[in-house]
Amino acid sequence: MTILYARAQRRCVAAMLDIVFILLLMPLMAIAYNAVFDEASAFRAFIVLSPLLLLDPLFVSLAGATPGQFLLGMRVRRSETMGRCPLYLSLPRYFVKLLLGTISLLYMYNSRRHQTLHDRLAGTVVILSPGRLIRKPNFAKYGEEEYPSEDFGDNYPPARGFGAQIVLYFFVLIVFQLILEGVGGGETVIGEAASLLLSIVAISSIATRRDRRRKKAAERLDNELADDNRTGAEEPQSLAGGENTSNRIAPDAADEGEDGDESRKTY
């Protein structure tokens, strides 16, 4: 079965579902702590924050996906063995993800196997669920195959392109922030979230167009290879036809030679 890698847009939706799930769990953890313990302490803070700190790495290592990824039919796997990511890798993977945020996501558009930067560092990939692909073949439209190496050349990973995307991301983020401050919404949490969301959408649209150009280039390359293969298959047939023609001519020439010999003998 062909491995299909999850697209950036689908991974963003899964991350948003995980955030909602974490925000629902945190007050429940506080209620559970207050029901058992009376005094506030550092342990209470850890219990309340435990969904934020541990949900992602625990689910990735034990279940193979976060809740949002599981709902959307994605699985986190080791890039070399396609096994589950162990906890000693899923923990640093998650904290790099928290630290870099959208910057890590941008790396997907410079990776043959659609890896984010935290995927690259941890040696993981996010693929579409093989079980769901078997049950629903149309689910394959949400995935991408590995990019051919010709799209990147010898300079892999392409640091120049990744650096340009980071610069563009911060530029778009600053522009949206200035716009929101101009309308009086830049200092609120909603304004910050809107600025971040709009910048992600802008970068995603730019990267999506780049993906389309890359896919068209790959299709042209496949068509050229198919034409070359057809041409190569036709040449042996033409050569075989030439041999058959020469074989048909040879007996005639031989007959003429025999007739000439008989005429010379008769004379």
C-alpha positions as CSV (number, residue, x, y, z in Angstrom):
1,M,0.0,0.0,0.0
2,T,1.2,3.5,-0.9
3,I,2.0,5.7,2.1
4,L,0.0,8.9,2.1
5,Y,1.2,11.8,4.2
6,A,-1.2,14.2,5.9
7,R,-1.5,17.7,4.5
8,A,-0.8,20.8,6.5
9,Q,-4.4,22.0,6.5
10,R,-5.6,18.8,8.0
11,R,-2.9,18.8,10.6
12,C,-3.9,22.4,11.6
13,V,-7.5,21.3,12.1
14,A,-6.4,18.4,14.2
15,A,-4.3,20.8,16.3
16,M,-7.3,23.1,16.9
17,L,-9.4,20.1,18.0
18,D,-6.6,19.2,20.4
19,I,-6.6,22.7,21.8
20,V,-10.3,22.5,22.4
21,F,-9.9,19.2,24.1
22,I,-7.2,20.5,26.4
23,L,-9.2,23.6,27.3
24,L,-12.1,21.3,28.3
25,L,-9.9,19.0,30.3
26,M,-8.0,21.7,32.3
27,P,-11.0,23.0,34.4
28,L,-12.1,19.3,34.9
29,M,-8.7,18.6,36.4
30,A,-9.0,21.6,38.7
31,I,-12.5,20.4,39.8
32,A,-11.1,16.9,40.4
33,Y,-8.2,18.2,42.5
34,N,-10.4,20.5,44.6
35,A,-12.7,17.6,45.3
36,V,-9.7,15.6,46.8
37,F,-7.4,18.2,48.2
38,D,-8.2,21.4,50.1
39,E,-5.0,23.3,49.9
40,A,-3.6,24.9,46.8
41,S,-0.1,24.0,45.9
42,A,2.4,23.6,43.1
43,F,1.1,20.1,42.7
44,R,-2.4,21.5,41.9
45,A,-0.8,23.7,39.2
46,F,0.8,20.6,37.7
47,I,-2.4,18.7,37.8
48,V,-4.3,21.5,36.1
49,L,-1.7,22.0,33.4
50,S,-1.1,18.3,32.9
51,P,-3.4,18.1,29.8
52,L,-1.4,20.9,28.2
53,L,2.0,19.3,29.1
54,L,1.3,15.6,28.7
55,L,-1.7,14.9,26.5
56,D,0.0,15.1,23.2
57,P,3.1,13.1,23.9
58,L,1.2,10.4,25.9
59,F,-1.4,9.9,23.1
60,V,1.2,9.9,20.4
61,S,3.3,7.2,22.2
62,L,0.5,5.1,23.4
63,A,-2.3,5.5,20.8
64,G,-0.2,6.6,17.8
65,A,-2.1,9.9,17.4
66,T,-3.5,12.8,19.4
67,P,-7.3,12.9,19.8
68,G,-7.7,15.4,17.0
69,Q,-5.4,13.4,14.7
70,F,-7.3,10.2,15.5
71,L,-10.7,11.8,14.7
72,L,-9.3,13.0,11.4
73,G,-7.8,9.7,10.4
74,M,-4.1,10.5,11.0
75,R,-1.3,8.5,12.7
76,V,2.1,9.5,13.9
77,R,4.8,6.9,12.9
78,R,8.6,6.6,13.0
79,S,9.9,7.6,9.6
80,E,12.2,4.6,9.2
81,T,10.3,1.7,10.7
82,M,6.6,3.0,10.6
83,G,6.3,1.9,14.3
84,R,4.9,4.1,17.1
85,C,6.9,7.0,18.4
86,P,8.2,6.1,21.9
87,L,7.7,8.5,24.8
88,Y,11.4,9.6,25.0
89,L,10.9,11.0,21.5
90,S,7.3,12.2,21.7
91,L,8.1,14.4,24.7
92,P,10.9,16.5,23.0
93,R,8.9,16.4,19.8
94,Y,5.9,18.0,21.5
95,F,7.9,20.7,23.3
96,V,9.7,21.7,20.0
97,K,6.2,21.9,18.5
98,L,5.1,24.2,21.3
99,L,8.2,26.3,21.1
100,L,8.3,26.8,17.3
101,G,4.6,26.7,16.5
102,T,3.8,27.9,13.0
103,I,7.5,28.0,12.0
104,S,7.7,24.2,12.5
105,L,4.6,23.9,10.3
106,L,6.2,25.9,7.5
107,Y,8.9,23.3,7.2
108,M,6.3,20.9,5.7
109,Y,6.5,22.7,2.4
110,N,10.2,22.0,2.2
111,S,10.0,18.3,3.0
112,R,9.7,15.4,0.7
113,R,7.6,13.4,3.2
114,H,5.6,16.4,4.5
115,Q,7.4,16.6,7.8
116,T,7.2,19.5,10.2
117,L,10.4,20.6,11.9
118,H,9.5,18.7,15.1
119,D,8.8,15.7,12.9
120,R,12.2,16.0,11.3
121,L,14.0,16.3,14.6
122,A,12.2,13.4,16.2
123,G,12.3,11.2,13.1
124,T,8.6,10.9,12.7
125,V,6.0,11.3,9.9
126,V,2.2,11.9,10.1
127,I,0.4,9.6,7.7
128,L,-3.2,8.8,6.8
129,S,-4.6,5.8,8.7
130,P,-4.0,2.7,6.6
131,G,-7.2,1.1,8.2
132,R,-9.4,4.0,7.1
133,L,-7.8,4.0,3.6
134,I,-8.9,0.3,3.3
135,R,-12.4,1.0,4.6
136,K,-12.8,4.2,2.6
137,P,-10.6,4.4,-0.5
138,N,-11.9,8.0,-1.2
139,F,-10.1,9.0,2.0
140,A,-6.9,9.0,0.0
141,K,-7.8,12.5,-1.5
142,Y,-6.8,14.0,1.9
143,G,-3.2,12.8,1.6
144,E,-0.1,13.4,-0.4
145,E,2.6,11.0,-1.7
146,E,6.3,11.5,-1.1
147,Y,7.7,14.3,-3.3
148,P,10.2,13.1,-5.8
149,S,13.8,14.0,-5.1
150,E,14.0,15.9,-8.4
151,D,11.8,18.6,-7.0
152,F,14.5,19.5,-4.5
153,G,17.8,18.7,-6.2
154,D,21.0,18.0,-4.3
155,N,20.3,20.8,-1.7
156,Y,18.0,19.1,0.7
157,P,16.6,20.3,3.0
158,P,16.3,23.6,1.1
159,A,17.4,26.0,3.7
160,R,17.1,29.1,1.5
161,G,13.4,28.4,0.7
162,F,12.6,27.6,4.4
163,G,14.3,30.8,5.5
164,A,12.4,32.9,3.0
165,Q,9.1,31.5,4.2
166,I,10.0,32.3,7.8
167,V,10.8,35.9,6.8
168,L,7.5,36.1,4.9
169,Y,5.6,34.6,7.8
170,F,6.9,37.3,10.3
171,F,6.2,40.0,7.7
172,V,2.6,38.9,7.3
173,L,2.2,38.6,11.1
174,I,3.5,42.1,11.7
175,V,1.3,43.6,8.9
176,F,-1.9,41.9,10.3
177,Q,-0.9,43.0,13.8
178,L,-0.6,46.6,12.7
179,I,-3.9,46.4,10.9
180,L,-5.6,45.1,14.0
181,E,-4.0,47.7,16.2
182,G,-5.3,50.4,13.8
183,V,-8.9,49.2,14.2
184,G,-8.4,48.9,18.0
185,G,-8.3,45.1,18.3
186,G,-4.6,44.4,18.4
187,E,-4.2,44.4,22.2
188,T,-6.9,41.8,22.9
189,V,-6.5,38.0,23.0
190,I,-9.0,37.8,20.2
191,G,-6.9,40.2,18.2
192,E,-3.7,38.2,18.8
193,A,-5.5,35.0,17.8
194,A,-7.0,36.6,14.7
195,S,-3.6,37.9,13.6
196,L,-2.0,34.5,14.0
197,L,-4.8,32.7,12.2
198,L,-4.7,35.2,9.3
199,S,-1.0,34.8,8.9
200,I,-1.3,31.0,8.9
201,V,-4.0,31.2,6.2
202,A,-1.8,33.5,4.1
203,I,1.2,31.3,4.3
204,S,-0.8,28.2,3.7
205,S,-2.4,29.7,0.5
206,I,1.1,30.6,-0.8
207,A,2.5,27.2,0.0
208,T,-0.6,25.5,-1.5
209,R,0.0,27.3,-4.8
210,R,3.6,26.2,-4.6
211,D,2.4,22.6,-4.1
212,R,0.2,22.8,-7.2
213,R,3.0,24.0,-9.3
214,R,5.2,21.2,-8.0
215,K,2.5,18.6,-8.8
216,K,2.1,20.0,-12.3
217,A,5.8,19.8,-12.8
218,A,5.8,16.2,-11.6
219,E,3.0,15.3,-13.9
220,R,4.8,16.8,-16.9
221,L,7.9,14.7,-15.9
222,D,5.8,11.6,-15.7
223,N,4.3,12.3,-19.1
224,E,7.7,12.8,-20.6
225,L,8.9,9.5,-19.1
226,A,5.9,7.7,-20.5
227,D,6.5,9.1,-24.0
228,D,10.1,8.0,-23.8
229,N,9.1,4.5,-22.7
230,R,6.6,4.3,-25.6
231,T,9.2,5.5,-28.1
232,G,11.7,2.9,-26.7
233,A,9.1,0.1,-27.1
234,E,8.3,1.1,-30.7
235,E,12.0,1.0,-31.8
236,P,12.5,-2.8,-31.3
237,Q,9.3,-3.5,-33.2
238,S,10.5,-1.4,-36.1
239,L,13.8,-3.2,-36.0
240,A,12.1,-6.6,-35.9
241,G,10.0,-5.5,-38.9
242,G,13.2,-4.6,-40.8
243,E,14.7,-8.0,-40.1
244,N,11.5,-9.8,-41.4
245,T,11.7,-7.7,-44.6
246,S,15.3,-8.7,-45.2
247,N,14.5,-12.3,-44.6
248,R,11.7,-12.1,-47.2
249,I,14.1,-10.5,-49.7
250,A,16.9,-13.0,-49.2
251,P,15.1,-16.0,-50.8
252,D,14.3,-14.0,-53.9
253,A,17.8,-13.0,-54.3
254,A,18.9,-16.6,-53.8
255,D,16.4,-17.7,-56.5
256,E,17.8,-15.2,-58.9
257,G,21.3,-16.4,-58.2
258,E,20.3,-20.0,-58.9
259,D,18.5,-18.9,-62.1
260,G,21.6,-17.1,-63.3
261,D,23.8,-20.2,-62.6
262,E,21.4,-22.4,-64.6
263,S,21.4,-20.0,-67.6
264,R,25.2,-19.9,-67.6
265,K,25.3,-23.7,-67.5
266,T,22.8,-24.0,-70.4
267,Y,24.7,-21.5,-72.5
